[in-house]
Amino acid sequence: MDRLIAVSLVGQHTIAERLGINVTDLTCLGFILGAGEEALTAGRLAEVAGLTTGAVTGVVNRLESAGYARRVSDPRDRRRVRIVPEEDSAARVATAYEPTSRRLTALFESYGPDELAAISDGFTRAADALRISLAEIRESPAP
């Protein structure tokens, strides 16, 4: 598990570099792309990314400059601003991840439906455990 996490972290840095952004910006871009039609506010992006709203301002500024995202007025409340991806952002990110996606797709195609269900459940539960652990780490005093 440690090796998987380590390779994933190095991979995220490599992909971010390829896209011309830093890894925090890439992580936030992933949340922006994943929000779909219900675009995130800066406050919600800060919450899901575990950043301050001030840090998110810098992230969004950099994503705008790099052509990955933009701010738009909320159609239901013009005082609110939402962060939306630029039209080609998902395609640009998908292109950068293509070698990884291709190999992982081939790997997962080698499993049967029951095995895939168990793997999916394991990843979902591991992500939940990591989120809980991160919250606990953030709330505890530094060693």
LOFIBA-459884 format. One record per residue (C-alpha): x negated, y negated, z negated; residue in three letters. Coordinates in steps of 0.25 Angstrom, whole numbers, padded with zeros to 4 digits, always signed. Layout:
! residues N
XYZALA...
This chain:
! residues 143
+0000+0000+0000MET-0011-0010-0003ASP-0018-0007+0010ARG-0004-0010+0017LEU-0002-0023+0010ILE-0017-0027+0012ALA-0016-0024+0027VAL-0002-0031+0028SER-0008-0044+0021LEU-0020-0044+0031VAL-0010-0042+0042GLY-0002-0054+0038GLN-0014-0063+0038HIS-0018-0058+0051THR-0004-0060+0057ILE-0003-0074+0051ALA-0017-0078+0057GLU-0012-0073+0070ARG+0000-0081+0069LEU-0008-0093+0065GLY-0002-0094+0051ILE-0006-0090+0037ASN+0000-0078+0030VAL+0009-0086+0021THR+0015-0092+0033ASP+0017-0079+0040LEU+0024-0073+0028THR+0033-0085+0028CYS+0036-0084+0043LEU+0040-0070+0040GLY+0050-0075+0030PHE+0055-0085+0040ILE+0056-0075+0051LEU+0063-0065+0042GLY+0074-0075+0038ALA+0081-0075+0051GLY+0093-0084+0053GLU+0093-0088+0038GLU+0080-0096+0039ALA+0073-0099+0026LEU+0072-0112+0019THR+0058-0116+0014ALA+0062-0113+0000GLY+0067-0099+0004ARG+0054-0096+0012LEU+0046-0100-0001ALA+0054-0091-0009GLU+0053-0079+0000VAL+0038-0081+0003ALA+0034-0084-0012GLY+0029-0098-0009LEU+0032-0112-0014THR+0041-0121-0006THR+0029-0130-0004GLY+0021-0118+0002ALA+0032-0115+0011VAL+0032-0129+0017THR+0018-0127+0021GLY+0021-0113+0027VAL+0033-0119+0035VAL+0024-0130+0040ASN+0013-0121+0045ARG+0024-0111+0051LEU+0030-0123+0058GLU+0016-0128+0063SER+0013-0114+0068ALA+0026-0113+0075GLY+0033-0102+0067TYR+0044-0109+0059ALA+0051-0122+0058ARG+0060-0129+0048ARG+0075-0131+0052VAL+0087-0137+0045SER+0096-0128+0038ASP+0109-0128+0047PRO+0118-0127+0034ARG+0110-0137+0026ASP+0102-0147+0033ARG+0094-0151+0021ARG+0088-0137+0021ARG+0077-0132+0030VAL+0075-0118+0035ARG+0062-0112+0041ILE+0065-0105+0054VAL+0055-0097+0063PRO+0051-0103+0077GLU+0057-0095+0088GLU+0045-0088+0092ASP+0040-0085+0077SER+0045-0071+0076ALA+0039-0067+0089ALA+0026-0073+0086ARG+0025-0066+0073VAL+0030-0053+0079ALA+0019-0053+0089THR+0009-0055+0078ALA+0014-0043+0071TYR+0016-0034+0083GLU+0004-0025+0081PRO+0009-0022+0067THR+0023-0021+0070SER+0020-0011+0082ARG+0012-0002+0073ARG+0021-0002+0061LEU+0033+0001+0070THR+0026+0013+0076ALA+0022+0017+0061LEU+0037+0016+0057PHE+0042+0023+0069GLU+0034+0035+0064SER+0043+0037+0052TYR+0057+0043+0051GLY+0070+0035+0047PRO+0069+0040+0032ASP+0054+0037+0031GLU+0057+0023+0037LEU+0068+0021+0027ALA+0058+0024+0016ALA+0047+0015+0021ILE+0057+0004+0023SER+0062+0006+0009ASP+0048+0006+0003GLY+0044-0007+0011PHE+0056-0014+0006THR+0054-0009-0009ARG+0039-0013-0008ALA+0043-0027-0003ALA+0053-0029-0015ASP+0042-0024-0025ALA+0032-0033-0019LEU+0042-0045-0020ARG+0044-0042-0034ILE+0030-0040-0037SER+0026-0053-0031LEU+0037-0061-0039ALA+0031-0054-0052GLU+0017-0058-0048ILE+0021-0072-0045ARG+0028-0073-0059GLU+0016-0067-0067SER+0004-0075-0072PRO-0008-0073-0063ALA-0019-0063-0069PRO
